[in-house]
């Protein structure tokens, strides 16, 4: 659903765990590296489609997976088999990459993947979005001088991404807070039910580009918690 | 551990989950070492056969081997299920690369709901396994197998044997799931000492046998189970047909309840199998196998396609007949690879010609064991696959892949030219670790599994975009900066960007400048007689020292 809801007005979000990953990549590696991380997170945060039946029971569809080889990084990762989800991520990552490139800054920025729950409010207030998990990937774009450096970079970034995948899995394995499985009337407050083959938890992606002074230059309109406090 | 708290239904369900979890674990690991990209389809309608709500194919041979190893038992304390991945060169040398261990320890979580939480966490653990199997070193090796080496697997049950991994092996934990009868842990120990491979890259002379022999120890367990190749070669004439797996006619129909957990409904039913007729047409209509079938169809690049359909065959007790579109007039004629025009030539692999007794090249998965179906079934095949979205390959590709021998993703590249140098980097500079004491070995004593907390207990403040990766002020959920798997950061702890900036323009070595070089050389030569005289004076000390060494 594209309806944007207001961030929680209750102050800093409680019970939202935040994980931060950092990578240094060459410009042409940005997209693949971001997709690898985002897809790995979403693999763990997507279920099959729910089908509600009588008496409050539901069954769950099947999630397929597929291998993706990177072209500019010596790396491969697994993603959920859902073209819609892949398109959505590619779109966000593409915007981030373009923003990084056109910022003319040192090439530093970050992209965030936030999982949230919706809490319905009465009119005239819009629904609240309460985040429960926030993944931030800090990116530093390096410029390389020659082909040999590029080859080394391919390998090193591949190794770094392996580490990130292990980090992500380690967080997932903690089995920490997950939203309660919703009833049929509540399912859209917890899951994104708009895709036809899989059902990720409600998420939003946003990014920031940092200029060389370390201040934020551009922000997308999907707000991060920090910005809420400033209002 | 008291079982009185666990209802008998829950206990039965739990045992079933663990059993199928073990089987799926093996499938994921072996499939990740086939040397090919795996692709399965999502399906919005639940099928009866997709355990843990994940589309993971069942290669019948692999299931067979796993069940043989388990012999009706389940992982328990001291009885772990291990999948050993090893590499075998074309000269017949072999080396263990990884051991994947599925273990059980005694830490019980009595409060956890079996049919709901345990099931979902097992599903999450399988997803983690899918991710982790792509990031250990053996993955990239397995993608390049085919010419100079192949990747083999072996399943055993009992005590974990890590000695074949060489010194300083690393472990990575995939995850844990607490259950009322113990905590399931899944981890991988992998060899890092692959130095011999990189010396082969750099030395143009034949490999130094001494170094290689270090790694190729005689198998200490001669009675261990046979090794199998991870990639399937349609070229051997192996007559083995795998018997139907008797008790696998259990199908998991998952039905969850959003009522309070105590009212969770989870049913595991036996599939309704009528006696299957030997034509594939009817296979498509069996509801249980229907969607499992359809997502087999969409996976195009796997040479075991016919066997993949055997996810039905294993369960239904007969080989699934595939619409080969060939020899349709002779429904029961066996089709072997190579009998069809257009099959790429199969390169010979001398290593596999000389079979050790222990190793079996099992090829039930080529066309040899599957008969062609009638033409009508090929239409059905088209229908099913066309109706699915986002397929990974066309049905046409699929029909051809039966007869194509896949020996690895990058068959055309001879191993030497491929970036074997890559292998040097992750491992060569890695300081070997001492083998951990058993007490510290996470695979023997896994760390305590986290308790299920209520969401209100964590006292977290999100700091949004601020903060660095470690050492930030987040309270309970700090990103642990443990020793990364492939990093050389012991020596130079800095991130890549800083590294490049710092070392972009190093000054030239002084010894490289000719004048200084010549000068110091002359100095060295002049001082030689002096040095020799000093050493001669001390010759007695040197002799004494040598004596102490003897």
Interface residues (C-beta under 8 A of the other chain):
Chain A: X12 X13 X14 X15 X16 X17 X18 X19 X20 X21 X22 X24 X25 X40 X43 X44 X47 X48 X49 X51 X52 X53 X55 X56 X57 X58 X59 X60 X61 X62 X63 X64 X65 X66 X67 X69 X74 X76 X77 X78 X80 X81 X82 X83 X110 X112 X131 X132 X134 X136 X138 X140 X142 X144 X145 X149 X153 X155 X156 X157 X158 X159 X160 X161 X162 X163 X165 X166 X167 X168 X169 X170 X171 X172 X173 X174 X175 X176 X177 X181 X182 X183 X184 X196 X197 X198 X208 X216 X224 X225 X226 X227
Chain B: X37 X38 X39 X40 X41 X42 X43 X44 X45 X46 X47 X50 X53 X54 X55 X121 X124 X125 X127 X128 X130 X131 X132 X134 X135 X136 X139 X140 X143 X172 X173 X174 X175 X176 X177 X253 X254 X255 X256 X257 X258 X259 X265 X291 X295 X389 X390 X392 X419 X422 X425 X426 X449 X450 X452 X453 X455 X456 X458 X459 X460 X461 X462 X463 X464 X465 X466 X467 X468 X469 X472 X474 X476 X477 X479 X480 X484 X485 X486 X487 X495 X496 X497 X500 X504
